[in-house]
Amino acid sequence: MNKSELITSISEKSGLTKKDAEVALKAFIETVEETLENGDKVQLIGFGTFETRKRAARMGRNPRTKEEIEIPESTVPVFKPGKEFKDRVNK
């Protein structure tokens, strides 16, 4: 499912127009991004949790030259699905 298909599905299930569904989806995405950017997490009971994790600096290898390179520390966004969500997908 791509973004436009998701907007169509949200519109059909909620009774919103496609334009309103797109605005709602955009607002949701922006809110999650801003929350994670501030170091907080978004927890949706039954669905899952959006949060960030620190990835430590490490040594890597350039596959073309086989030269070792240092990969710097970074913060990455992660999604951890909730139990109800996992159960629904695995039934």
C-alpha positions in Angstrom: 0.0 0.0 0.0 1.4 3.4 -0.9 0.5 6.8 0.5 -2.4 7.6 -1.8 -3.9 4.1 -1.2 -3.6 4.7 2.5 -5.3 8.1 2.2 -8.1 6.5 0.2 -8.6 3.8 2.8 -8.6 6.3 5.7 -11.1 8.4 3.8 -13.5 5.4 3.2 -13.2 4.1 6.8 -13.6 7.5 8.6 -16.1 9.2 6.3 -13.6 12.1 5.8 -12.9 13.5 2.3 -9.7 12.4 0.7 -8.3 15.9 1.2 -9.2 15.8 5.0 -7.7 12.3 5.3 -4.5 13.5 3.7 -4.3 16.5 6.1 -4.9 14.1 9.0 -2.2 11.7 7.9 0.3 14.5 7.3 -0.4 15.9 10.8 0.1 12.5 12.3 3.4 12.0 10.5 4.6 15.5 11.4 3.6 15.0 15.1 5.5 11.7 15.3 8.6 13.2 13.7 8.6 16.2 16.0 8.1 14.1 19.1 11.0 11.8 18.2 13.1 14.7 17.3 12.6 16.1 20.8 13.7 12.7 22.3 10.3 11.6 23.4 8.3 8.5 22.3 4.8 8.0 20.8 3.0 5.1 22.4 -0.3 3.9 20.9 -1.6 1.1 23.1 -2.5 -2.0 21.1 -0.7 -0.7 18.0 2.9 0.0 19.0 5.5 2.5 20.0 7.6 4.9 17.9 10.9 5.8 19.6 14.6 6.5 19.0 17.6 4.5 19.8 21.3 5.4 19.9 23.5 3.4 17.5 27.1 3.3 18.8 30.0 4.3 16.7 31.6 1.3 15.0 34.2 0.3 12.4 32.9 -0.7 9.0 34.5 -1.6 5.7 34.2 0.0 2.3 33.2 -2.9 0.1 34.9 -1.4 -3.0 38.3 -0.6 -1.5 38.2 -3.0 1.5 39.4 0.0 3.5 38.2 0.3 7.1 36.2 3.3 7.9 34.7 4.7 11.1 30.9 4.9 11.2 29.9 7.6 13.6 27.3 7.3 16.4 23.8 8.0 15.3 20.2 8.2 16.5 17.7 6.1 14.6 13.9 5.9 14.7 12.4 2.5 15.5 8.9 1.1 15.7 8.1 -1.6 18.2 4.7 -3.3 17.4 2.3 -3.9 20.3 0.9 -7.3 21.3 -2.5 -6.8 19.6 -0.9 -5.7 16.4 1.5 -8.7 16.3 -1.3 -11.1 17.2 -3.4 -9.7 14.3 -0.6 -10.0 11.8 0.3 -13.5 12.9 -3.2 -15.1 12.9 
